Amino acid sequence: MVITFHSGKVGAAMLRVLDLFAGTGGLATGFRSAGFCVAGVDIEPATRQIFEMNNLGEAITADLMKENVSRSFEGTPVVVGGPPCRPWSSLNITRRGSNHPDSKLLDVFFQYVFEVQPEFFLMENVSLLRNDERYRCGIEDVSKNGYSVDCRVIRYSDFGAPIARRRLFTFGARHSSHGAIEFFLRLEASRTMPQTVGEAIAWLRQVPRGHYPDHIWPQLNTISNYEKYYINGKYGWYRLDYESPSPSFGNIMKTYILHPEAGQNGFPLRVISVREAMCIMGFDREFRLPENLAMSKKYQMVADAVSPVVAKVCARIIAEMLDGGSR
């Protein structure tokens, strides 16, 4: 299947990006906002719907473990993606690293770098990936293939997002001995104040459940059973604070992230809605998810997403570098 890029230019060069493991479209949203034409690939059929609904570009449904569609994207100047993080997630206490079947998808990402030969690539994942032998081997291999590569653990809130999630960003530049370092220097210079939870979700305070797209949440009767988790600060069991960025969180239906006013002053004792989770991750108010997705699926896809706020910062830097722009 051939994907056609329809628009987006810097000088004579097309601003095109291939988004692998595109998921909810967090990276795609950021790059699209920065003027890129985006093509996405994911095993999840809903990704294609999300791309269409939000005008992100074209997406195809493919199992990258079994299907190689790289020939459709030859010559694409930028490859980005966030391979599934389950093998390296701190929440995964059973099959870790190379013992997890998803770990092979890390090899797939580097395979696409070899086959597409982009000018730049950017990969996002959990910080524990940095210690993985498979990751180090992948970096070594692409370095031998002419890429300068560097990585940093960054915090989303340092770049304006209302969530303080920390993630490992790995950047590679072809035909440049200093391109990777240059990217992170520019990224460091792009730091800004974070949004707060209040700035992200207070507009929904008076909106009843279901009266705005995806402003839905499970009506749980067991939240009070987990009071000790909130007191002890167990990962994922938080009452959010209007005045600060949110801590990182996973699927809200697995760890109950409470609304800042939950159970106070007549406000219902409830978790944040899907829409509120989306806003905290950095998706704008108009971003849509397919209505036919189960609530738990929506929460999970949002939790797995890259913040569009951070993605847009990265995309602008890469666009400048593609154009040879100076800092």
Secondary structure as a PSIPRED ss2 file (coil, helix, strand):
# PSIPRED VFORMAT (PSIPRED V4.0)

   1 M C   1.000  0.000  0.000
   2 V C   1.000  0.000  0.000
   3 I C   1.000  0.000  0.000
   4 T C   1.000  0.000  0.000
   5 F C   1.000  0.000  0.000
   6 H C   1.000  0.000  0.000
   7 S C   1.000  0.000  0.000
   8 G C   1.000  0.000  0.000
   9 K E   0.000  0.000  1.000
  10 V E   0.000  0.000  1.000
  11 G C   1.000  0.000  0.000
  12 A C   1.000  0.000  0.000
  13 A E   0.000  0.000  1.000
  14 M E   0.000  0.000  1.000
  15 L C   1.000  0.000  0.000
  16 R E   0.000  0.000  1.000
  17 V E   0.000  0.000  1.000
  18 L E   0.000  0.000  1.000
  19 D E   0.000  0.000  1.000
  20 L E   0.000  0.000  1.000
  21 F C   1.000  0.000  0.000
  22 A C   1.000  0.000  0.000
  23 G C   1.000  0.000  0.000
  24 T C   1.000  0.000  0.000
  25 G C   1.000  0.000  0.000
  26 G H   0.000  1.000  0.000
  27 L H   0.000  1.000  0.000
  28 A H   0.000  1.000  0.000
  29 T H   0.000  1.000  0.000
  30 G H   0.000  1.000  0.000
  31 F H   0.000  1.000  0.000
  32 R H   0.000  1.000  0.000
  33 S H   0.000  1.000  0.000
  34 A C   1.000  0.000  0.000
  35 G C   1.000  0.000  0.000
  36 F C   1.000  0.000  0.000
  37 C E   0.000  0.000  1.000
  38 V E   0.000  0.000  1.000
  39 A E   0.000  0.000  1.000
  40 G E   0.000  0.000  1.000
  41 V E   0.000  0.000  1.000
  42 D E   0.000  0.000  1.000
  43 I C   1.000  0.000  0.000
  44 E C   1.000  0.000  0.000
  45 P H   0.000  1.000  0.000
  46 A H   0.000  1.000  0.000
  47 T H   0.000  1.000  0.000
  48 R H   0.000  1.000  0.000
  49 Q H   0.000  1.000  0.000
  50 I H   0.000  1.000  0.000
  51 F H   0.000  1.000  0.000
  52 E H   0.000  1.000  0.000
  53 M H   0.000  1.000  0.000
  54 N C   1.000  0.000  0.000
  55 N C   1.000  0.000  0.000
  56 L C   1.000  0.000  0.000
  57 G E   0.000  0.000  1.000
  58 E E   0.000  0.000  1.000
  59 A E   0.000  0.000  1.000
  60 I E   0.000  0.000  1.000
  61 T E   0.000  0.000  1.000
  62 A C   1.000  0.000  0.000
  63 D C   1.000  0.000  0.000
  64 L C   1.000  0.000  0.000
  65 M C   1.000  0.000  0.000
  66 K C   1.000  0.000  0.000
  67 E C   1.000  0.000  0.000
  68 N C   1.000  0.000  0.000
  69 V C   1.000  0.000  0.000
  70 S H   0.000  1.000  0.000
  71 R H   0.000  1.000  0.000
  72 S H   0.000  1.000  0.000
  73 F H   0.000  1.000  0.000
  74 E C   1.000  0.000  0.000
  75 G C   1.000  0.000  0.000
  76 T C   1.000  0.000  0.000
  77 P C   1.000  0.000  0.000
  78 V E   0.000  0.000  1.000
  79 V E   0.000  0.000  1.000
  80 V E   0.000  0.000  1.000
  81 G E   0.000  0.000  1.000
  82 G C   1.000  0.000  0.000
  83 P C   1.000  0.000  0.000
  84 P C   1.000  0.000  0.000
  85 C C   1.000  0.000  0.000
  86 R H   0.000  1.000  0.000
  87 P H   0.000  1.000  0.000
  88 W H   0.000  1.000  0.000
  89 S C   1.000  0.000  0.000
  90 S C   1.000  0.000  0.000
  91 L C   1.000  0.000  0.000
  92 N C   1.000  0.000  0.000
  93 I C   1.000  0.000  0.000
  94 T C   1.000  0.000  0.000
  95 R C   1.000  0.000  0.000
  96 R C   1.000  0.000  0.000
  97 G H   0.000  1.000  0.000
  98 S H   0.000  1.000  0.000
  99 N H   0.000  1.000  0.000
 100 H C   1.000  0.000  0.000
 101 P H   0.000  1.000  0.000
 102 D H   0.000  1.000  0.000
 103 S H   0.000  1.000  0.000
 104 K H   0.000  1.000  0.000
 105 L H   0.000  1.000  0.000
 106 L H   0.000  1.000  0.000
 107 D H   0.000  1.000  0.000
 108 V H   0.000  1.000  0.000
 109 F H   0.000  1.000  0.000
 110 F H   0.000  1.000  0.000
 111 Q H   0.000  1.000  0.000
 112 Y H   0.000  1.000  0.000
 113 V H   0.000  1.000  0.000
 114 F H   0.000  1.000  0.000
 115 E H   0.000  1.000  0.000
 116 V H   0.000  1.000  0.000
 117 Q C   1.000  0.000  0.000
 118 P C   1.000  0.000  0.000
 119 E C   1.000  0.000  0.000
 120 F E   0.000  0.000  1.000
 121 F E   0.000  0.000  1.000
 122 L E   0.000  0.000  1.000
 123 M E   0.000  0.000  1.000
 124 E E   0.000  0.000  1.000
 125 N E   0.000  0.000  1.000
 126 V C   1.000  0.000  0.000
 127 S H   0.000  1.000  0.000
 128 L H   0.000  1.000  0.000
 129 L H   0.000  1.000  0.000
 130 R H   0.000  1.000  0.000
 131 N H   0.000  1.000  0.000
 132 D C   1.000  0.000  0.000
 133 E H   0.000  1.000  0.000
 134 R H   0.000  1.000  0.000
 135 Y H   0.000  1.000  0.000
 136 R H   0.000  1.000  0.000
 137 C H   0.000  1.000  0.000
 138 G H   0.000  1.000  0.000
 139 I H   0.000  1.000  0.000
 140 E H   0.000  1.000  0.000
 141 D H   0.000  1.000  0.000
 142 V H   0.000  1.000  0.000
 143 S H   0.000  1.000  0.000
 144 K H   0.000  1.000  0.000
 145 N C   1.000  0.000  0.000
 146 G C   1.000  0.000  0.000
 147 Y E   0.000  0.000  1.000
 148 S E   0.000  0.000  1.000
 149 V E   0.000  0.000  1.000
 150 D E   0.000  0.000  1.000
 151 C E   0.000  0.000  1.000
 152 R E   0.000  0.000  1.000
 153 V E   0.000  0.000  1.000
 154 I E   0.000  0.000  1.000
 155 R E   0.000  0.000  1.000
 156 Y H   0.000  1.000  0.000
 157 S H   0.000  1.000  0.000
 158 D H   0.000  1.000  0.000
 159 F E   0.000  0.000  1.000
 160 G C   1.000  0.000  0.000
 161 A C   1.000  0.000  0.000
 162 P C   1.000  0.000  0.000
 163 I E   0.000  0.000  1.000
 164 A C   1.000  0.000  0.000
 165 R C   1.000  0.000  0.000
 166 R E   0.000  0.000  1.000
 167 R E   0.000  0.000  1.000
 168 L E   0.000  0.000  1.000
 169 F E   0.000  0.000  1.000
 170 T E   0.000  0.000  1.000
 171 F E   0.000  0.000  1.000
 172 G E   0.000  0.000  1.000
 173 A E   0.000  0.000  1.000
 174 R E   0.000  0.000  1.000
 175 H C   1.000  0.000  0.000
 176 S C   1.000  0.000  0.000
 177 S C   1.000  0.000  0.000
 178 H C   1.000  0.000  0.000
 179 G H   0.000  1.000  0.000
 180 A H   0.000  1.000  0.000
 181 I H   0.000  1.000  0.000
 182 E H   0.000  1.000  0.000
 183 F H   0.000  1.000  0.000
 184 F H   0.000  1.000  0.000
 185 L H   0.000  1.000  0.000
 186 R H   0.000  1.000  0.000
 187 L H   0.000  1.000  0.000
 188 E H   0.000  1.000  0.000
 189 A H   0.000  1.000  0.000
 190 S C   1.000  0.000  0.000
 191 R C   1.000  0.000  0.000
 192 T E   0.000  0.000  1.000
 193 M C   1.000  0.000  0.000
 194 P C   1.000  0.000  0.000
 195 Q C   1.000  0.000  0.000
 196 T C   1.000  0.000  0.000
 197 V H   0.000  1.000  0.000
 198 G H   0.000  1.000  0.000
 199 E H   0.000  1.000  0.000
 200 A H   0.000  1.000  0.000
 201 I H   0.000  1.000  0.000
 202 A H   0.000  1.000  0.000
 203 W H   0.000  1.000  0.000
 204 L H   0.000  1.000  0.000
 205 R C   1.000  0.000  0.000
 206 Q C   1.000  0.000  0.000
 207 V C   1.000  0.000  0.000
 208 P C   1.000  0.000  0.000
 209 R C   1.000  0.000  0.000
 210 G C   1.000  0.000  0.000
 211 H C   1.000  0.000  0.000
 212 Y C   1.000  0.000  0.000
 213 P C   1.000  0.000  0.000
 214 D C   1.000  0.000  0.000
 215 H C   1.000  0.000  0.000
 216 I C   1.000  0.000  0.000
 217 W C   1.000  0.000  0.000
 218 P C   1.000  0.000  0.000
 219 Q C   1.000  0.000  0.000
 220 L C   1.000  0.000  0.000
 221 N C   1.000  0.000  0.000
 222 T C   1.000  0.000  0.000
 223 I H   0.000  1.000  0.000
 224 S H   0.000  1.000  0.000
 225 N H   0.000  1.000  0.000
 226 Y H   0.000  1.000  0.000
 227 E H   0.000  1.000  0.000
 228 K H   0.000  1.000  0.000
 229 Y H   0.000  1.000  0.000
 230 Y H   0.000  1.000  0.000
 231 I H   0.000  1.000  0.000
 232 N H   0.000  1.000  0.000
 233 G C   1.000  0.000  0.000
 234 K C   1.000  0.000  0.000
 235 Y C   1.000  0.000  0.000
 236 G C   1.000  0.000  0.000
 237 W C   1.000  0.000  0.000
 238 Y C   1.000  0.000  0.000
 239 R E   0.000  0.000  1.000
 240 L C   1.000  0.000  0.000
 241 D C   1.000  0.000  0.000
 242 Y C   1.000  0.000  0.000
 243 E C   1.000  0.000  0.000
 244 S C   1.000  0.000  0.000
 245 P C   1.000  0.000  0.000
 246 S E   0.000  0.000  1.000
 247 P C   1.000  0.000  0.000
 248 S C   1.000  0.000  0.000
 249 F C   1.000  0.000  0.000
 250 G C   1.000  0.000  0.000
 251 N C   1.000  0.000  0.000
 252 I C   1.000  0.000  0.000
 253 M C   1.000  0.000  0.000
 254 K C   1.000  0.000  0.000
 255 T C   1.000  0.000  0.000
 256 Y C   1.000  0.000  0.000
 257 I C   1.000  0.000  0.000
 258 L E   0.000  0.000  1.000
 259 H C   1.000  0.000  0.000
 260 P C   1.000  0.000  0.000
 261 E C   1.000  0.000  0.000
 262 A C   1.000  0.000  0.000
 263 G C   1.000  0.000  0.000
 264 Q C   1.000  0.000  0.000
 265 N C   1.000  0.000  0.000
 266 G C   1.000  0.000  0.000
 267 F C   1.000  0.000  0.000
 268 P C   1.000  0.000  0.000
 269 L C   1.000  0.000  0.000
 270 R C   1.000  0.000  0.000
 271 V E   0.000  0.000  1.000
 272 I C   1.000  0.000  0.000
 273 S C   1.000  0.000  0.000
 274 V H   0.000  1.000  0.000
 275 R H   0.000  1.000  0.000
 276 E H   0.000  1.000  0.000
 277 A H   0.000  1.000  0.000
 278 M H   0.000  1.000  0.000
 279 C H   0.000  1.000  0.000
 280 I H   0.000  1.000  0.000
 281 M H   0.000  1.000  0.000
 282 G C   1.000  0.000  0.000
 283 F C   1.000  0.000  0.000
 284 D C   1.000  0.000  0.000
 285 R C   1.000  0.000  0.000
 286 E C   1.000  0.000  0.000
 287 F C   1.000  0.000  0.000
 288 R C   1.000  0.000  0.000
 289 L C   1.000  0.000  0.000
 290 P C   1.000  0.000  0.000
 291 E C   1.000  0.000  0.000
 292 N C   1.000  0.000  0.000
 293 L C   1.000  0.000  0.000
 294 A C   1.000  0.000  0.000
 295 M H   0.000  1.000  0.000
 296 S H   0.000  1.000  0.000
 297 K H   0.000  1.000  0.000
 298 K H   0.000  1.000  0.000
 299 Y H   0.000  1.000  0.000
 300 Q H   0.000  1.000  0.000
 301 M H   0.000  1.000  0.000
 302 V H   0.000  1.000  0.000
 303 A H   0.000  1.000  0.000
 304 D H   0.000  1.000  0.000
 305 A C   1.000  0.000  0.000
 306 V C   1.000  0.000  0.000
 307 S C   1.000  0.000  0.000
 308 P H   0.000  1.000  0.000
 309 V H   0.000  1.000  0.000
 310 V H   0.000  1.000  0.000
 311 A H   0.000  1.000  0.000
 312 K H   0.000  1.000  0.000
 313 V H   0.000  1.000  0.000
 314 C H   0.000  1.000  0.000
 315 A H   0.000  1.000  0.000
 316 R H   0.000  1.000  0.000
 317 I H   0.000  1.000  0.000
 318 I H   0.000  1.000  0.000
 319 A H   0.000  1.000  0.000
 320 E H   0.000  1.000  0.000
 321 M H   0.000  1.000  0.000
 322 L H   0.000  1.000  0.000
 323 D C   1.000  0.000  0.000
 324 G C   1.000  0.000  0.000
 325 G C   1.000  0.000  0.000
 326 S C   1.000  0.000  0.000
 327 R C   1.000  0.000  0.000
